[in-house]
Amino acid sequence: MPKKIFDLIKKQNGETFAKTIRSYDNGVFDIPNLCNIVKYAGRQAEPILPYLISLKNIKIDDKEDPLPPEVLLEKAGYNAYYADTLSKQNAILKYFAPNEELCTFNDTNRYINYYIINAVKKNVDQIKRADFLNPVREDAYGVSVISIQILKSGGFISIKNRYNHTVENPDNTFNSNPDNIIPGLSASLKKRFNVDFSSQHVSVPNGYVIINGKIIKYQTEYNNVYIGDSFYIKDGQIYELNRDFQTIIDNMFVLDLKNKKIYNPAGFNDPFPDILNKEFDGKKLHFVPATNDEIQLLADNTPLFKLNKNRCITSLYLHRTTYIGEFFMYRGKHEIKFFAAPNLKHLESNFLYHNKCLETFLAPHLETIENNFLFHNKKLKMIYIPSLKSLGNNFLQDNETLTRFNAPELTEIGSAFLYANKNLKKFYAPKLECIRGDFIFLNEHLQHFFAKRLESVGDCFLPMNRALRLLRVPKLKKIGKSFLMSNQKLRKLFAPNLENVQDDCLESHLKRNFILTRKNIPQNHDSYFSRTLFKRLLFRKNERQ
């Protein structure tokens, strides 16, 4: 083994990487152009050793006269065609479930830059999404519709399936080796399009991809844009960052201190870069040390965000921002624990949708929040929104830690508000007039609920609440189905203006000393409430509020 190669690999990828190769198989160092092959492979060699060993003796089955790709795929049970127009490229869209559509459907230039073969199983109509509750990349549903995409300039192939990003690494179906679909397909595609691409008998593991013969260890992939620790790859071209003034944050965005900008190489819809660039405008950017192994970015002397050792944002301050569009920081690795926007007034849907660690949210002038606010967050403990007037669907769904909700100006709440929150103890919204369905589902600690202006609630209002004892809603007129379903401890309901009782109202309420106060006895005697509970409830028509 030439010592020079070992030293070059050691300098480029680290001593551990070089020693791991040497201990496993010295012959790997004899692979031509090895330094270039592993330049972007990261600092750990062990995951890619099987692939490196395969490079020593690669045998490619290039038949002189292979069958056409469509014929081979027909033998594999597919109806296949070459997509050389936008309409052909997206013709398979109808087979994809909502939120599982291929990202490439939105790329109008995909068929121009890539050779695309779309293939649909002949029995595709018999393979139903509903039958696959635990998706696996190569299960029958996943591979029933595939799209083989080869970069026209060569060096890259991707086989995409029907799950898109529902499963891990869906753009590497069949390990992006056409021969895993049916033997001979690789040679057939190479001959058909006269282009070479990477298709090895041994594949790299998840988190790696082969592009132009190089092993790429990436952090994030979106729409065939691969983002590493100090580079990104788009359309087969590698863009290296200047580490003196550029860095990748949240495994997704490039921060350029010299040019005072932040941008998204993958180009997906996210207002985060535009918002930060407005915060940057006219200010000097520089990092200063912060506590707990963090650094803080200052715009002049004003803090904007903190980064941890993984270069993920942990605290974010938006001082100028008054409006945030939808899909704010929807993708990427987000570890934000603190968010403050003192001038924010409107927040669109899907704000920090996948964030699971935000603990504090401060927005004193925020008036409207649309759907899916912090949808998957479980840790929010403090939310300060005293000016909030309107709230969309799925607010803090799955949150488990919030104990108090205070919104003195709030008038309207969408469905699934704090769905599955178990620990809310205090709820204060004195101007609340309307609540839609699935309100505080499965709560275990809220004992008293008072909303003096509330007039209507949708289906499943406080269902399966295990602690509520007093409900005072003096103006409530309309309720949906399953009102207070499976509540076990309610002792008093004050709803003197309730006009109608729906099915399953107070279903499974077993306490005989329950008191319902209202002016008029319900007329819909076919409801569960009327049939089962009406006979044993004491109505106090004239009880005062």
N, C-alpha and C positions, 0 to 999 in steps of 0.2 A: 504493500500500500504506500503510495507516495505520501510522504509526510506533509507535503505542501497542500494536498487536497484536505487532509484532516484539519490542518491549521486554518484553511479558508472556511471550511464548514463551521469550525469552532468560533471563528470571528463573526461569521454571518448569523448563525443560528444558536450559538451558545455551546459551552463545553459539554453540558449534559446531552444535548442533541448529538454531538459528534461522538462522544464516548458510547452512547447507546448503539449507534450504528456499528462502531468498531467491535463492540462486545457481541453483537448479534451475527454479523457477517461482514468480514473485511472486504469481501468482493464487491459490496455495494459501492465502495469508493472508486471502483473501476468503471462504473456506469458513465458513459460519455456525458459531459455537460451537467454533472450532478449538482454543482453549485447553483446553476441557473434553475434546475428542476425544483430544488427545495428552498429557493430564496424566500418565498412567501408561505412556507409550510409551518411557521411558528417555531416554538422553542422545545417542543416535545416530539421525538422521533418515533417512539414506540407505536403510536396509532397507525403510522403509514409504512411501517416496516414490511408488511406483506406485499404492499404495492411496490415498494422499492425492489424487493427481491424479484418480483415478476418482471421488472424491467431488464433483468439480466438475460432472460431468454424469452422474448416475446414472439409468439407465433400467431400471425393473423391469417385467418382463413379467407384469403382473397381469391375466390374462384375466377377463372378466366371469363366465364359466361354465366353469371348468376341470374336467377329469375328476377323479374321486376319486383319492386317492393310491394305493389298492390297485390300481386299474385301470391307472394309469400305470406302477406298478412291475411289474405283470403283463406289460405291453408290453416292459419292460426285462429280462424273463426271471426275475422273482422271484415267489414266493408270499409275500404280505405280509399283515399283520394289525395292528390297533390293540391294544396291550397295556395294558388298563385294569385288570388285576389282577396280583398278585404272581406267580401261576402262569404267566400269559401273558408277563409280563416276562422270566421265567427259562426259558421253554419252549425257547429256542434254546441253552441251556447244553450240551446233548448234542452240539452240533456243534463245540465248542471243545476243543482239545488241552490236556492237563495243563499247568498253569502259564501258560496263555494265556487263561484265562477272564476275561471282563469284570469289572472291579471293581464295576460296578453290580449284579451278581448278588447281592452281599452287602448291598446297600442296600434294605432292606424298604420304604422310603418313596419309592423312585425313581419308581414309577408314579403316586404321589400328587402329586409336585412337578413331574413332567415328562409331556408328551405323548410317547408312545413308539410308533414304528412299527418292528416287526421284519420283516426281509425275508430270505428264503432262496432262493438260486438253485434253479431247478427241477432242475438236474443236480448238486446239491450232493454226492450220494453218489459221483459220478465224480471229484470233485476231492479228491485225497488230500494230506494234510500232508507225507507222506514225499517227495513229488515236488517240494517247494519248499525246498531246502536253503539258499538265499540269499534270504530273504523280502524282498519289496518291498511297500510299503503297499497299492498299488492293483493287485497282481497277481491272477490269477484266484482263488487260494485266499483271499487277504485279503478280497476284496469278494464272496465267495460267500455270506457271512452278514454282514448289516449291521444296525445298530440306530440309527435316527434318533431323537434325543432333543431335545425343544424345551422350554425352561423355560416353565412355564405363565404366569408373570408377564411373559413376553416378554423380548426382548433377547439371547437366547442359543440357539444350536443346536449340536449335536455329532453327527457321524456316526461311529460306531465300527465297527471291522471285526474280523475273525476272529483277528488276530494279537495284539490288545491291546498290551502294552508290549514285544513282541518287535521291533517296527519303530519308527522315529522318528515321534513325533506321531500315533499311531494314532487318537486321538479327533478328528482333523481329516481323516478320509478324505474324498476328493472335495472337499478344502478346505472341508468343512462347507457346501457349496453343493448343495442337492438338484437343481438344474438340471444339475449335472454328471453326475447319474445318468441323468436323462431330462428334456428341456426341458419346462417347465410344472409341474414337481413343486413348486417353491417356492410358486407362486401357489396350487396345490392344497392344500398343507399350511396356508398362511395362512388360506384360506377355511374349510377343514375345522375348524380349531381356533380360529379368530377371534383369532389372536395374531400379533404382528409379531416378526420376528427378523432378525438380520443375515445377509444373503446377497448379497454384492457380486460383481460380475463379475470384479473384481481382488481377490485374496486377500492377506492378510498372510503373511509368511514364517514358517517354523518358529520357535518361541520367542515368537510373538505370537498373540494371540487377540482377537476383537472381542466385547465384552460390553456390552450396553446402549448401543451406538453408540460406545464408547470403545475406543481401541487399547491393549491391555494387553501390556506386555513382562514375561514371567514367567520365573522361574528354575526352578521345579519345578511339575509338575502331577500330582495324584493324585485320581482319582475326581471330576473336574471341580472340584477346589479348586485355584486358581492362586495361587502364592506369588511375590511380587515382592521388590524389595530393601527396601521399608519398608511393605508392605501385603500383604494376601491377600484373595482373592475366593471367596466361598462362596455357592452358590445365587443368583448374579447380584449379590450385595451386596458392596461394597468396604469392607474394614475397614482403616483407616489406623492405623499405629503412632505412638505418641508417641516421637519420637527422643530425648527427654531421658532416658528410662528403659527404652525397649523397643528390641529389635533382633532381627533374624532371623539365626540361626546355622545353618550347614550347609545353607543354602537350604531349610530345612524346619521348624525349630522357632522359636517365639517365646520370647525370654527377657525377662522382666519383672522388673527389679531392684527397683522400688518395691513390688510385691506378693510378691516373693521366690518366683517360680514360673517354670516353663518348661512350655510346652504345644505340642501338635501340632495345628494348624488342620485338617489333612486327616483326622485321626481314625483313621489306620491303626494296625494292631497293632504297637506298638514300646514296650518297657518303659523306654526311655531317659528320657522326661520324669518318670515316677514315681520312678525311681532318683535322678535329680538333685534332685527336690523333697525327697526324704528326706535327701539330703546337705545341702540348703539349710536344713532345719528348725531354727529357733531361732538362726540365725546371721545376721550382717550381711554383705551382699554388696556388693562394690565391686571395680572394675577398677584395676589398677596396671600401669605400663609393664613390658614384658619385653624380652628381646633380639630382634634380627632382625625388627624391625618388627612385633612381636607385643605383645598385651596379655594380662594374666593375671587371671582371676577368682578372688578370694579369698572364702572363707566364714570370717568373722572373720579370722584370720591364716593360714588353711590353704588352700593352692592347690587349686583344683578342675579348671580347664582353662585352656589358652591358646588364643587366637584369632589367626589371621594377618590380613593386610590384606583378605582376601576374606571375613572373618568365618566362617572354617571352623576347627573344632577341630583343633589339632595335637598337644596333649598332654592326657590325661585321667587324673585321679586320683580313685578312688572309695574313700574311707577307711572308710565305714560299711557298704558293701555286702557282703552275704554270699551273695546269690543273684541271678542275672541270667536272666530268662526268654528265650524264643525271639524271634528277629527283632530283636535289639538293634542299633539303628542300621543296619537293613537297607536303608533307602532314604535318599535325600538325597545331598549331595555331602560325602563324608567324607575328610579329609586327615590323619587321626590317625597320628602317627609313634611316639608313646609312650603306653603304657597301663599303669597300675599299680592294683592292687586288693589291698591287704595282707590283707584279711579275707575275700576271696571264696572260697567253698567249692564252689559248683555253678554250672555254665554250661550253659544249654540250647542248642538248635540254632540255626544261622544267625547266629552272633555275627560282627558286622562282615563280613557275607557278601561285599559288594562292595568292601571296602577293599583298596586296592592299594599302600599306602605305609607301613603299620605296620612299624616296625623293631625295637621293643622291647616285650615283654610280660612283666610281672612279677606273679605271683600265688602267693606262697609257701605259702598254705594251700589252694589249689584242689585238690579231690579228684576231681571228675568233669567231663568235657567231652563234650557230646553232638555231634550230627552237624554237618558243614559249618562247622567252626571256621576262620575266615579263608579261605574257600573260594577266592577269587580273588587273595589276597595273594601277591606275588612277592618282597617285599623284607625279610621278617622275618629278622633276624640273631641276635637274642638272645631266648630264651624261658626263663623261670625258673619251673618248676613242680615243685619237689621233692616235693610231697605227692600228686601226681596218681596215681590208682589205676585209673581207667577212661577210655577214650578212644573216641569214636564214629567214624562213617564220615567220609571225606573231610577228614581233618585236614590243613590246609595244602596242599590240592591245588593244583598249579601253582606252589607256592613254588619259587624258583630259588636263593635265597641262603643258606638255613640250612645251616651246616656241622657243627653239633653238636646232638645231642638227648640230654638227660640227664633221666631220670625214674626215680629209684631205687625208688619204690613202685609203679610201674605194673604191673598184672597182665593187662590186656586192651586190645587195639587193634582198632578196627573196620576196614572195608575202605578201600582207596584212601589209606592212610597215606602222606603226603608223595609222592603220585603225581606223577611227572614232576620231582621234585627231582633235580638233577644233581650237586649239590655237597656233599651230606652225607658227612662223613668219619668222624665218631665217633657211635656209637650205644650208649647205656648204659641198659639196663633189666633189672637182674639178677633181678627178681621176675616178669618177663613169663611168662605161661602160655599165652595164646591170641592168635593173629593171624588176622584174616580176610583176604579176597582183596586182590589188587593192591597188595602191600606194596612200597613204595619202587620204583616202576616207572621204568626208564630211568636209574638212578643211574650216575654215571661215576667216583666217587671212593671209595666205601666198600670197603675191602679186607678187613676182618675183622669177623665177626659172631659174637658169643658170647652165648647166652641159656641159662643152665644149667637153668632151670625150664620152658622152653617145651615144651608137649606137643602142640599142634596148630596148623597153619597152613592157610589157605584156598587157593583157586586163585591162581595167578600170584604166588608168593612170590619176591621179588627177580628178576623177569624182566628180561632184557636189561640186566643189570648188567654193566658193562664193566671192573670192577676187582676184584671179590671173589676172594680167593685162599683164605681159610680160613673155613669155616663149622663152628662147634662148637655142637651142640644135643643134649646127651647124653640128655635125656628125651623128645625128639621121637618121637611115635608115629604121628601122622596128618598127611598132607600132601594138598593139593588138586592139581588138574591144573596143568600147565605150571610145575611146581616148578623154579626156576632155569633157565627156558627161555632159550636163546640166551646163556647165560653162556659167556664165552670164556677166562677166566683161572683158574677155580677149580682149585686143586690138591688140596685136601683137604677132605673132608666127614666130620665125626665125628658120627654119628647111630646109636649102637649099639642103640637101642630102636625104630627105625623098623619098623613092622609091615606097611606096605603101600605100594606105589609106584603112582602114578596115571599116566594117559596124559600123554605129552609131557614126562615128567620128564627134565630135563637135555637136552632136545632141542637139537640143534645144538652140543652141547659136543664140541669137537674135540680136546682135549688128551689124548694117549695116556698121559701119566704121572699121570693122575688116580687118586686113592686113595679108595675108599669103605670106611669102617670100620663094621661092623654085626655083630650076632650071628647073624642069620638071613638066608639068601638069600631075596630076594623071590619070592613064589609066583605072582603074576599075570604069567605069561610072555607074555601077549598085549599088554602095554603097550609103548609105544615104547622105554622104558628097557630092558625085558627083551630085546626083539627086536634092538635095534641096538647097545647099549652093554654089555650083560651079559657078552658073550664076551670083551671086551678089558679089563675092569676087574679090578684086583687087590683082593681082599677080605682084609682082615686082621682076622680074627674076634676076636683076643685083644689087639688094640692097646689100650693104656691111654689114659685121657683125658689 
